Amino acid sequence: MIYHAYEAYERMMAPLQWLAQQAAHHLAQPWPGMAESGWPPSWPASLSVMAQARLTHARPEFGIDRVTIGNRELAVREEVALRRPFCTLLHFAKDIAATQPRVLIVAPLSGHFATLLRGTVSTMLPEHDVYITDWHDAREIPLSCGVFGLENFIEYLIGFIEHLGPATHVVAICQPAVAALAAVAVMADADSPAVPPSLTLMAGPIDTRINPTEVNRFATSRPIQWFALNTISMVPTLYAGAGRPVYPGFLQLSSFMSLNSARHAKAWRDMFEHLAHGDAKKAEAIKTFYDEYFAVMDMPAEFYLQTVYQIFQQHALPRGKLFWHGRRVEPRAIARTALLTIEGERDDICAVGQTLAAQELCSGLRPFMKTHRVQTGVGHYGVFSGRRWANEVYPVVRDVIHVND
């Protein structure tokens, strides 16, 4: 029912937002007698902000079509390396003679499209052969494609790594850190020839018992039945995935924004003031961020509920109770994969210590194969995007990959 209410609200607001957008555009253009018209100069800014405040299920473009390597600029093209019902393995291909380390970036399946990692990809692309998991919006996946849970996520990662072959480095960002560690552990336990030479886990919830955040406290504040009854909706009949139970992207976005409501409110006030004072460049930077942030996708219900229950409520991986197809996941089986864990000093989603826990779980690794970094001065997103990611975090990631390639 909540999905239908959201859809009805979106349809009701769409004409008003379109009118606001058109009015903002026309009022921003000077016309004879404008000064005497009585229109407040702040109206175009107010209308622009109103038009911007809308969600979309349209996947943004990565928009990475060029990369500079040394003093050469090369074209970049997106190629589908492997397509499966719930995810596309996407390759950022470029024509370069030198062989670069092959890297699989594991994007979160958490309400936003993989394009949220555009900055991560563009930073790594000059020195690496980059692939990424481009997860599909569950509301566009027909019921005939079956269900998709945490075990399926791990299975997809194993399949992608084996498809790419030996010497594929894995970089997992945020939520999929648990699944990536589990996938590598399963592969190591099976003595797979495609076991990655390095695994980087960035701001991931390996053990959320450590320094619990507001996100962690909310996940444990209610039984899993409450989440099933209050957060899961059926995809409406208008979409290809009609009838599929999902955790709607708009609910996930609402949860994220409520954690930092003051910060988001300030950003919108700043955008209004920049527009009102004619500083289009600063306003556009905020608008660009929210265009991406407000592009949401639905998650398969079984994956969301299993993630909440097994990772955040049961702490299954650090307690040795995570299973994949009936086999216990054993991180201590990892013996040939260098491990890098990275955390943000100010991360209020995945606190310091939660990702570090992977180091102790991987007890089969010799100490020189383990590296940990706490990046000062950054929150959750600053670990993998922005200036400090590019200048301070990325060099550590690059060095671990290149040393172990």
C-alpha positions as CSV (number, residue, x, y, z in Angstrom):
1,M,0.0,0.0,0.0
2,I,2.8,2.4,0.8
3,Y,4.3,2.0,-2.7
4,H,0.9,2.9,-4.2
5,A,0.6,6.0,-2.0
6,Y,4.1,7.1,-3.0
7,E,3.3,6.6,-6.7
8,A,0.1,8.6,-6.3
9,Y,2.0,11.4,-4.6
10,E,4.7,11.4,-7.3
11,R,2.0,11.7,-10.0
12,M,0.3,14.5,-8.2
13,M,3.5,16.5,-7.7
14,A,5.0,16.0,-11.2
15,P,2.9,18.7,-13.0
16,L,3.6,21.2,-10.2
17,Q,7.4,20.5,-10.3
18,W,7.3,20.8,-14.1
19,L,5.6,24.2,-13.8
20,A,8.1,25.3,-11.2
21,Q,10.9,24.3,-13.4
22,Q,9.5,26.2,-16.4
23,A,8.6,29.3,-14.3
24,A,12.1,29.4,-12.7
25,H,13.6,29.3,-16.2
26,H,11.5,32.1,-17.5
27,L,11.8,34.3,-14.4
28,A,15.5,34.0,-14.5
29,Q,15.6,35.7,-18.0
30,P,15.5,39.5,-17.8
31,W,12.6,41.2,-19.6
32,P,11.6,44.8,-20.1
33,G,9.9,46.2,-17.0
34,M,11.2,43.4,-14.9
35,A,12.3,45.7,-12.1
36,E,8.8,47.2,-11.9
37,S,7.0,43.9,-12.1
38,G,7.0,43.3,-8.4
39,W,8.5,39.7,-8.7
40,P,10.8,39.1,-5.7
41,P,14.3,38.4,-7.0
42,S,14.4,35.2,-4.9
43,W,11.5,33.6,-6.7
44,P,13.5,31.9,-9.5
45,A,15.7,30.4,-6.8
46,S,12.7,29.2,-4.8
47,L,11.1,27.7,-7.8
48,S,14.3,26.0,-8.9
49,V,14.7,24.3,-5.5
50,M,11.1,23.1,-5.6
51,A,11.6,21.6,-9.1
52,Q,14.8,19.9,-7.9
53,A,13.1,18.1,-4.9
54,R,11.9,15.0,-6.7
55,L,13.0,11.3,-6.9
56,T,13.6,9.3,-10.0
57,H,14.1,5.7,-10.8
58,A,16.1,6.6,-13.9
59,R,19.7,5.3,-13.8
60,P,22.1,8.2,-14.3
61,E,25.0,7.8,-16.8
62,F,28.6,7.3,-15.6
63,G,29.6,9.8,-18.1
64,I,33.2,8.7,-18.2
65,D,34.2,8.9,-21.8
66,R,37.8,10.1,-21.6
67,V,40.8,9.3,-19.4
68,T,44.2,10.9,-19.2
69,I,47.2,8.5,-18.9
70,G,50.5,10.4,-18.7
71,N,50.3,13.0,-21.4
72,R,47.8,11.0,-23.5
73,E,44.0,11.2,-23.5
74,L,42.2,8.0,-24.4
75,A,38.6,7.2,-25.1
76,V,36.7,5.1,-22.6
77,R,33.7,3.0,-23.6
78,E,31.3,1.0,-21.5
79,E,31.1,-2.7,-22.4
80,V,28.9,-5.4,-21.0
81,A,31.3,-8.2,-19.8
82,L,28.5,-10.3,-18.4
83,R,24.8,-9.7,-18.0
84,R,22.7,-11.5,-15.4
85,P,19.1,-10.9,-14.3
86,F,19.9,-8.8,-11.2
87,C,23.3,-7.3,-12.3
88,T,25.4,-6.3,-15.2
89,L,29.2,-6.7,-15.0
90,L,30.3,-3.5,-16.7
91,H,33.7,-2.9,-18.2
92,F,35.3,0.5,-18.7
93,A,37.3,-0.4,-21.7
94,K,40.2,1.7,-23.1
95,D,42.7,1.0,-25.9
96,I,46.1,0.8,-24.2
97,A,49.1,-1.4,-25.0
98,A,50.3,-1.8,-21.4
99,T,48.7,-4.4,-19.2
100,Q,47.1,-2.9,-16.2
101,P,45.9,-4.6,-13.0
102,R,42.4,-5.8,-13.4
103,V,40.0,-4.6,-10.7
104,L,36.4,-5.5,-9.9
105,I,34.7,-2.7,-7.9
106,V,31.8,-4.2,-6.0
107,A,29.1,-1.5,-5.7
108,P,26.5,-1.6,-2.9
109,L,23.0,-2.9,-3.6
110,S,21.5,-0.4,-1.2
111,G,19.0,1.9,-2.9
112,H,21.3,3.8,-5.2
113,F,22.7,3.0,-8.6
114,A,26.4,2.0,-9.1
115,T,26.9,5.4,-10.7
116,L,27.2,6.8,-7.2
117,L,30.8,5.4,-7.4
118,R,31.6,7.5,-10.5
119,G,34.4,9.3,-8.6
120,T,35.8,5.9,-7.5
121,V,35.9,4.6,-11.0
122,S,37.3,7.7,-12.6
123,T,40.2,7.9,-10.0
124,M,41.2,4.3,-10.5
125,L,40.8,4.1,-14.3
126,P,44.1,5.7,-15.4
127,E,46.1,3.0,-13.7
128,H,43.7,0.0,-13.7
129,D,41.5,-2.1,-15.9
130,V,38.2,-1.4,-14.1
131,Y,35.0,-3.4,-13.9
132,I,32.0,-2.7,-11.7
133,T,28.9,-4.5,-10.5
134,D,26.0,-2.5,-12.0
135,W,23.0,-3.7,-10.0
136,H,19.5,-3.6,-11.6
137,D,16.5,-1.9,-10.2
138,A,14.4,-4.7,-8.7
139,R,11.1,-3.1,-9.9
140,E,12.2,-3.7,-13.5
141,I,13.1,-7.4,-13.0
142,P,10.2,-9.8,-13.8
143,L,9.1,-12.4,-11.2
144,S,10.1,-15.1,-13.6
145,C,13.8,-14.3,-12.9
146,G,13.3,-15.7,-9.4
147,V,14.4,-14.4,-6.0
148,F,17.7,-12.8,-5.0
149,G,19.0,-13.1,-1.5
150,L,22.4,-12.8,0.2
151,E,23.5,-16.2,-1.0
152,N,22.7,-15.1,-4.6
153,F,24.8,-12.0,-4.1
154,I,27.8,-14.0,-3.0
155,E,27.2,-16.4,-5.9
156,Y,27.1,-13.5,-8.3
157,L,30.4,-12.2,-7.0
158,I,32.1,-15.6,-7.3
159,G,30.8,-15.9,-10.8
160,F,32.0,-12.5,-11.8
161,I,35.5,-13.1,-10.4
162,E,35.8,-16.5,-12.1
163,H,34.5,-15.0,-15.4
164,L,37.3,-12.3,-15.2
165,G,39.8,-15.0,-14.3
166,P,42.9,-15.2,-12.1
167,A,44.7,-12.0,-11.0
168,T,41.4,-10.0,-10.5
169,H,41.7,-7.7,-7.6
170,V,38.5,-7.0,-5.7
171,V,37.5,-3.6,-4.1
172,A,34.2,-3.8,-2.1
173,I,32.6,-0.6,-1.0
174,C,30.3,-0.3,2.0
175,Q,27.5,-2.8,2.3
176,P,28.9,-5.6,0.0
177,A,32.1,-5.9,2.1
178,V,30.6,-8.9,3.9
179,A,29.5,-10.6,0.7
180,A,32.9,-9.9,-0.9
181,L,34.8,-11.3,2.1
182,A,32.5,-14.3,2.1
183,A,33.0,-14.9,-1.7
184,V,36.8,-14.8,-1.4
185,A,36.6,-17.1,1.6
186,V,34.4,-19.6,-0.3
187,M,36.8,-19.5,-3.2
188,A,39.9,-20.0,-1.0
189,D,38.2,-22.9,0.8
190,A,37.5,-24.5,-2.6
191,D,41.1,-23.8,-3.7
192,S,39.8,-21.9,-6.8
193,P,42.4,-20.8,-9.3
194,A,40.7,-17.5,-9.5
195,V,41.2,-16.5,-5.9
196,P,41.9,-12.7,-6.0
197,P,45.4,-11.6,-5.3
198,S,44.1,-8.7,-3.1
199,L,40.8,-7.8,-1.4
200,T,40.1,-4.2,-0.3
201,L,37.2,-3.6,2.0
202,M,36.1,0.0,2.4
203,A,33.7,1.2,5.1
204,G,31.9,-2.1,5.3
205,P,29.9,-3.6,8.1
206,I,32.0,-6.7,8.9
207,D,31.1,-6.6,12.6
208,T,28.5,-4.1,13.6
209,R,28.7,-5.0,17.3
210,I,31.8,-2.7,17.4
211,N,31.0,1.0,17.9
212,P,27.4,0.7,16.9
213,T,26.0,3.6,14.9
214,E,22.4,4.9,14.7
215,V,22.0,2.7,11.6
216,N,23.1,-0.4,13.6
217,R,20.9,0.5,16.6
218,F,17.9,0.9,14.4
219,A,18.5,-2.5,12.7
220,T,18.6,-4.2,16.1
221,S,15.7,-2.2,17.7
222,R,13.0,-4.3,16.2
223,P,12.5,-8.0,15.3
224,I,13.0,-8.9,11.6
225,Q,9.2,-9.5,11.4
226,W,8.7,-5.8,11.9
227,F,10.9,-5.0,9.0
228,A,9.1,-7.5,6.8
229,L,5.7,-6.0,7.7
230,N,6.6,-2.3,7.7
231,T,9.3,-1.9,5.0
232,I,8.4,-4.3,2.2
233,S,6.0,-3.5,-0.6
234,M,4.9,-5.1,-3.9
235,V,6.0,-3.5,-7.1
236,P,2.9,-1.9,-8.8
237,T,1.5,-3.3,-12.0
238,L,2.9,-0.5,-14.2
239,Y,6.4,-2.0,-14.1
240,A,8.2,-5.1,-15.4
241,G,8.7,-6.4,-11.9
242,A,5.0,-6.2,-11.0
243,G,4.2,-8.3,-7.9
244,R,7.8,-8.6,-6.8
245,P,8.3,-7.9,-3.1
246,V,10.9,-5.1,-2.7
247,Y,12.4,-2.7,-0.2
248,P,11.5,0.6,-2.1
249,G,14.4,2.9,-2.9
250,F,12.4,5.9,-1.6
251,L,12.3,4.3,1.9
252,Q,16.0,3.7,1.9
253,L,16.7,7.3,0.8
254,S,14.4,8.6,3.6
255,S,16.3,6.5,6.1
256,F,19.7,7.9,4.9
257,M,18.5,11.5,4.9
258,S,17.0,11.2,8.3
259,L,20.4,10.3,9.7
260,N,21.8,13.7,8.5
261,S,18.7,15.8,8.2
262,A,20.5,19.0,9.4
263,R,23.3,18.5,6.8
264,H,20.8,18.0,4.0
265,A,18.7,21.0,5.0
266,K,21.8,23.2,5.0
267,A,22.7,22.0,1.5
268,W,19.3,23.0,0.2
269,R,19.5,26.4,1.9
270,D,22.9,26.8,0.4
271,M,21.6,26.0,-3.1
272,F,18.8,28.5,-2.7
273,E,21.2,31.2,-1.5
274,H,23.7,30.5,-4.3
275,L,20.9,30.7,-6.9
276,A,19.4,33.9,-5.3
277,H,22.9,35.6,-5.4
278,G,23.7,34.4,-9.0
279,D,26.4,32.0,-8.0
280,A,25.4,29.3,-10.6
281,K,28.6,27.3,-10.3
282,K,28.2,26.5,-6.6
283,A,24.5,25.9,-7.0
284,E,25.1,23.5,-9.9
285,A,27.6,21.4,-7.7
286,I,24.9,20.9,-5.1
287,K,22.2,20.2,-7.8
288,T,24.5,17.6,-9.5
289,F,25.0,15.8,-6.2
290,Y,21.3,15.6,-5.5
291,D,20.4,14.6,-9.0
292,E,22.5,11.5,-8.3
293,Y,21.4,11.1,-4.7
294,F,17.7,11.2,-5.6
295,A,18.0,8.6,-8.3
296,V,16.8,5.5,-6.4
297,M,16.4,1.8,-7.1
298,D,14.3,-0.9,-5.3
299,M,16.1,-3.8,-3.6
300,P,14.8,-7.4,-3.7
301,A,12.9,-8.0,-0.4
302,E,14.7,-11.2,0.4
303,F,18.1,-9.6,0.0
304,Y,17.2,-6.6,2.2
305,L,15.7,-8.7,5.0
306,Q,18.5,-11.3,5.0
307,T,21.1,-8.4,5.1
308,V,19.3,-6.9,8.1
309,Y,18.9,-10.2,9.9
310,Q,22.2,-11.9,9.2
311,I,24.6,-9.0,9.1
312,F,23.1,-6.4,11.5
313,Q,21.1,-8.5,13.9
314,Q,22.8,-11.9,14.0
315,H,26.3,-10.7,13.2
316,A,26.6,-14.1,11.4
317,L,30.0,-13.6,9.7
318,P,32.1,-12.7,12.8
319,R,30.2,-15.3,14.9
320,G,31.0,-18.1,12.4
321,K,27.3,-18.5,11.6
322,L,27.2,-17.4,7.9
323,F,26.6,-20.2,5.5
324,W,26.7,-20.4,1.7
325,H,24.8,-23.3,0.1
326,G,25.1,-25.2,3.4
327,R,28.8,-24.6,3.8
328,R,30.2,-22.5,6.6
329,V,32.0,-19.4,5.4
330,E,35.5,-19.5,6.8
331,P,37.5,-16.3,6.4
332,R,40.5,-18.1,8.0
333,A,40.7,-20.1,4.8
334,I,42.0,-17.1,3.0
335,A,45.8,-17.5,2.7
336,R,46.9,-16.0,-0.6
337,T,44.9,-12.8,-0.8
338,A,46.3,-9.6,0.5
339,L,43.8,-7.7,2.7
340,L,43.3,-4.0,2.9
341,T,40.7,-2.5,5.2
342,I,39.8,1.2,5.1
343,E,37.7,3.3,7.5
344,G,36.6,6.9,7.8
345,E,37.4,8.7,11.1
346,R,33.9,10.4,11.0
347,D,31.9,7.6,9.5
348,D,28.4,7.7,11.1
349,I,27.1,4.8,9.0
350,C,29.9,2.2,9.4
351,A,32.0,3.2,12.4
352,V,35.7,2.8,13.0
353,G,36.5,-0.8,14.0
354,Q,33.6,-2.5,12.1
355,T,35.7,-3.0,8.9
356,L,38.9,-3.6,10.8
357,A,37.3,-6.7,12.3
358,A,38.0,-8.5,9.0
359,Q,41.7,-8.5,9.9
360,E,41.2,-10.8,12.9
361,L,38.7,-13.0,11.0
362,C,41.3,-13.6,8.3
363,S,43.6,-15.4,10.7
364,G,45.2,-17.5,7.9
365,L,46.9,-14.5,6.4
366,R,50.4,-13.6,7.5
367,P,50.8,-10.2,9.1
368,F,52.7,-8.6,6.1
369,M,49.6,-9.4,3.9
370,K,47.3,-7.2,6.0
371,T,47.0,-3.5,5.8
372,H,44.6,-1.1,7.6
373,R,44.0,2.6,7.2
374,V,41.8,5.0,9.1
375,Q,41.4,8.1,6.9
376,T,41.2,11.2,9.1
377,G,38.7,14.0,8.5
378,V,36.2,12.0,6.4
379,G,32.8,10.5,6.9
380,H,31.3,7.5,5.1
381,Y,31.3,8.9,1.5
382,G,34.7,10.6,1.9
383,V,36.3,7.1,2.1
384,F,35.6,6.4,-1.6
385,S,34.8,9.8,-3.2
386,G,36.1,13.4,-3.1
387,R,39.4,15.0,-2.7
388,R,40.8,13.0,0.2
389,W,39.8,9.7,-1.5
390,A,41.7,10.7,-4.6
391,N,44.7,12.2,-2.8
392,E,45.1,10.2,0.3
393,V,43.1,7.0,0.2
394,Y,43.5,5.9,-3.4
395,P,47.3,5.8,-3.3
396,V,47.1,3.2,-0.5
397,V,44.6,1.1,-2.5
398,R,46.8,1.4,-5.6
399,D,50.0,0.4,-3.8
400,V,48.3,-2.8,-2.3
401,I,47.0,-3.8,-5.7
402,H,50.2,-3.1,-7.6
403,V,52.5,-4.8,-5.0
404,N,50.3,-8.0,-5.2
405,D,49.6,-8.0,-8.9
